[in-house]
Amino acid sequence: MSAMEIRTIHANGVEFTYLALGDGPLALCLHGFPDTAHTWRHLMPELAERGYRAVAPFLRGYAPTEVPADGAYEGAALVADVVALHEELGGDENAVLVGHDWGAFPVYGTTERFRRSVAMAVPPVGALLAGFMKYEQLKRSFYIFLFQTGLAEQAAAADGFLEGLWRDWSPGYDATQDLEFVRRSLGAPANLAAAIGYYRAMLGATPPSGRYPKPSEPTRPVLYLHGAQDGCLGEHLTKDALAHLPEGSKAERVEGAGHFLHLEQPRRVNDLVLDWLRD
């Protein structure tokens, strides 16, 4: 297996840096918060072994990808990024998409472009909203509300804050290496503000830019994966996930894993993903 390459590409007005491995149909892998493209280090080699060109971009605002000039972080902007990356990277009807956390949001809005799609750790919006206002979930989601305030950047940059999120979200997982990648990506104030900007756009503290059309609903089956011990989004949010996905979709509970399930149980998650892509 050849070494992973680091490349750049211009798509949707943003210069993206991405990791790439292998040759063949595009397998686009999208990370979440607070994370980086390196999160796919277990999955990408196996995608490449099975004949895919595995590509993991650093999302808009996550260094070394540039902070977008348009300052847009709404879900529609992420969908537009995925559409543009699919085109600029030479994706065709055999391309596949895998997304975790924030990377799962554009999965639901772009299924028509990909032969197979996988979403992890964030269920479809309809299922998410149904149980989000429960007290225990609101406690887990304190950071979302903190991020709407002027204290957001100071709090997120404080010693131990991001470490605490990883510890709470994936209890027992040693995130030392991942957090080093995160510090490189979000260490600069502009990049940290960009990552927080996703949440400000999510709840409307930052109004939509109006530059991007409303994403479509998923039209092709999706594989949804959720860690049984997820400390970020409780498992109760997944119970109606399939009701909000197209016929033929599947949902799997991954035991012994929290929010970062693909890092905690890479063998189990890789097998589920590769089996889904094989069908």
N, C-alpha and C positions, 0 to 999 in steps of 0.2 A: 504494500500500500504506500503510495507517495505521501509526502508530507503535506499538511494542511497549508494552503496558500492564503495570504492576506491581499485583497484587491480593493479597488474603489470603482464606483460606477455612479453616473449621474442619472437620477430618476425622479420625476415629479418635482423638479426644482431643487433637489437636495443631493449633495454628494455623499453617498453611502459608502462606508467601509464594510467589507464582508469577509467572512472566512469561507473557503471553498475546498472541496475534496471530491475527487472522482470525476467520471465522465458519463454522460448519458442524459436522460430526461431530468429536468430540473426538480429538485426536492428542496423547497424553500422552508427554512426553519426560523421561527420568530420567537424571540425571548420576551420576558416581561420585566417587572420591577420588584426589587432593586437587583438587577441581573444584567447579563451581557450575552453576546453571541457565543461566548465560551461555554455556556450552559449546555450546549448540544455536543460536547466533546465525546460523549458515550454513543450517541445515536448516529452522528455523521459518518464515522468509519463504517458502520454496518450498512448504512444507506449506500455508501460508495461501493462496498463489496457486492451489493445486489444490483449494481448497474445504474445508479443514480448519480447525478452531479449535485451533491449536497452543498447548499449555500445558506449561511447564517449571517444575515446583516445585523449590524448594530442599529437599532431603531433611531428614528429622527431625534436628534438632540443628545444621543448617547455617544460620547467620544469613543473612537475617532471619527464617527459620522458627524457631520456638521450640525450645528444648531440651525434649524430652518429659518430662512429670512422672513417667511410669512407668519412665523410665530403661532402656527396652527397645530393644535394637538387633539382636536376632537376626533371621535371614532371615524368619521368620514375621511379625514386626512390620512389616517392609517390605512384605510381601505384603498384610497387612491395611491398610496405608496406601494402597496402590494400589487395592484394592477400594473403600475409602471415598472416595478421590478420584474414582474412576470414577463413583460414585453422586452425590456432592455436586456434581460439575461437570456433571452431566446427561449422562453418557455413555450411549450406547445400543448396539445390536447393530452399528452401523457404526463404533464407536470403534476406534482403533488405538493400539499401544504401541511405544515405542522406548526401549531402555535401554542404557547404557554402563557398564562396570565394575560398581560396586555396584548401579547401576541395572539391570544385566542380571539379577541374581538374582531379583527379583520378576517379571520377564518370564516365566521358566519356570514360575512358580506361578500365573499368572493368565491363561493363553492362552484359557481358556473364556469369558472376559469380553470379548475383543477380536476383531474381524474378522481382523486381521492383527497380527503381533508381530515385532519385530526386536531381536536381542541383539547387542552388540558387546563384544569384548575379553575376555570371561569366558565360556568354554564351559560347557555343562551340567556339573553337579557330577560325574557319573559319568566324563566325559572328563577333567575337571580332576584328579580323584583318581588316575586311572590313571598319570599321569606326573609328579605333583607332587613325589614323593620323589627324583627324579633330582637329582644333585649340582648341576648348573648351574642348575636351577630353584630349589633351596633357596638358592643364593647370591642369585639375583634377589629372593627373597622374605624376605631378612633382616629387613626392616622389620616384617613380620607377627609374627615372633618377638620383636623388640624391643618391639613394642606390647603384649605380654603382661606386661611388667615395669613396675616403678615408675619407670623412667627414661623411659617413653614420651613423656609430655607435654614434659619438658625437652628431649629429643632432637628431637622434631618442631617445637618452637618455636625451635630454634637457627638462627642465620643459615645459609642455604644448604641446609638439609635438604630442604624441599619442592621447592626449585629443583633440587636434585640428583636427586630422583625423576623430575621431568618430563624432565630432561636424559637420564637413563638410559633412561627408558621410551620416549621419542620423540626419538631422536638427530637433531640438526640442526634441530629445530623451535624457533622463537622463541616462548617461552611468556610473554613479558613481560606482555602484557595479561591472560592467564589467571591468572597468579600475583597480579596486583593484585586481581582479583576474589576469589581464594582468601584473600588477606590480609584483605579486608573481611569475608569469611564466617567464617573460622576464627581471626581475630586474638584474640578473647576466650578466656580459658582454658576457660570452660564449653563453648564451641563446639568447640574443639580436642579436649577430652576426649570430647565426644560422637562426633566423627569417629573417634577411636581406639577408642571403645566398640564400633563395628561389628566390629573385628578381635578384641577381647576376647571378644565373644559368639561369633564365628566358631569359635574354638578352645576355647571352654569356660572361659576364665579368669573370665568372668562367666556364671554359670549362667542357663539360659533362664528367662524370667519366668513361663512357664506360662500367660500370658494369651491366647496366640494359638494356634489349631489348626495342626497340621502342614500345610504347603502341599501342594497336589496336584501330581502330575506333569503336564508339558505334554500337552495333548490335541489341540491344533491346530498346524498347521505353523508353524515359526519360521524366519526368515532369520537366519543367523549370519554375522557379519563379523569378520575378524581381520586386523590389520596384519602384513605380512610381516616387518617389522623390530621387532616388539613386544619391548621390553626388560623388560617387567614379567612377562608370561606368555608363555613361549616357544611358537613355532608348533607344536612337537611335541605340545602339549596339545590341539590341535584335530583331530588326525588321525582320531579316533573320534567327533567331535562328532555327526555325523548318526546314529550308532548309538544315541544317547541322546535323539533327538528324534523326533517323530511323522512318519509317512510324509508325503511331500510337502514336507518341510523342505529348505532349501538352505543351503550354506556357501560363502562366497566369501573368497578371499585378496586383500587390497588391497595392491598393490605400492607401494613408496615411502612407506610409512606405518608408524609404530610403534603404541604403545598408544592414543594419542589420534587415531586414524585419521580421525575425522570432522572434525577441525580441520586435520590435515595434508593430507588429500586430499578436501576438501569436495565437489568436483565429482563425483568417482568415487563417493564414499559416498552423496551425495544421489541420484545416478542409480540406484544399486542399491536404495536404500530406496524411492524413488518408484515404480520399476518393480514392486517386490514389493507395494506397497500398491495398485497399479493392477489386479493380477490378481484 
